[in-house]
Amino acid sequence: MFVTLDQARALDALARHGTFALAAKALHKAHTAVLYAIKQLETQTDLTLLDRSEYRSKLTPAGEAVLVRCRALLAEERKLLDACQTLKSGWEPTLKVVFDAVYPLAPVLEVVKALREDAAPTRIEVTTGSLGGVEQRFVDDQAHAMVTVLPVERSDVVKVKLKPLTAHLVAGRGHPLARAKGTVPRAQLEEHVLVTVQGSDPRLNLPTAEIDKQSLVRVPDFHAKKAALVAGLGFGWLPDWLIQSELRAGTLVPLKLSGQASHRFEPALYHRPLLGPAGQRLVEALLRPRRAR
């Protein structure tokens, strides 16, 4: 069975306008052309699509069912035309971005919002990963860009350095470590639970990496880690942008470890060569100085 777009358009126009004459006018075709297209569609489907027993033809139940499929076919045609127009305009049909959850997501969300407001034709997909899982997700999703604080193994991407992130070792206000004065001895840290995120990697070079932990808890993301630390489960590293309000309120308390009060992450944006306009706007947004919160 071979159904043409002209046949689908004829049935759709007849259903919308009610008569062959009005359908023909809407399609800028002769009355006989619409009649012929629908007759051919009935032949192709071996179904009676129109009830012709009255003055004005109307769709049979079979005709209604076929109409649904014809309209789906016409919708796919419109998607194809839109995609072709997007390609001709230079915009990427799709931009897939993977973000390490340790990095603030606000800049990319601002780009998504701005592109939607500008009616940009690019479809944007944003997903998050954690630390060592970001590059694998980039590969699995066939993404176009990723932001990660770990060096990547791929050589076919362009690297753009981003502003460093500062993180502090913190514990909840009610945790025993929060009451320590000055530097916390490593031996004291070893007595407590270290909370970390799945995908943590030795390449982070965290000052606590060599501590022999009595207990270790892995959580799925940094928001879960913050909740665990606020609840007093243990201690761990969190980026400052994520915990500013908790530090001000005192629900999280920074710990000083052997003279080192903070740790610096070195994030970078890695992207495939030849980004389109949407990708370029993403790069510009990430390089733009962030406003203090």
ABEGO torsion letter per residue (X at the ends): XBBBAAAAAAAAAAAAAGBAAAAAAAAGBBAAAAAAAAAAAAAAAGBBABBAABABBBBBAAAAAAAAAAAAAAAAAAAAAAAAAAAAAGBBABBBBBBBAABBAAAAAAAAAAAAAAGBABBBBBBBBBEAAAAAAAAAAGBABBBBABBBABAABBBBBBBBBBBBBBBBAABAAAABBEBBBAAAAAABBBBBBBGBBAAAGBAAAABBBABBBBBABAAAAAAAAAAGABBEBBBAAAAAAAAAAGABBBBBBGGBABBBBBBBBBBBBGBBAAAAAAAAAAABBBBBX
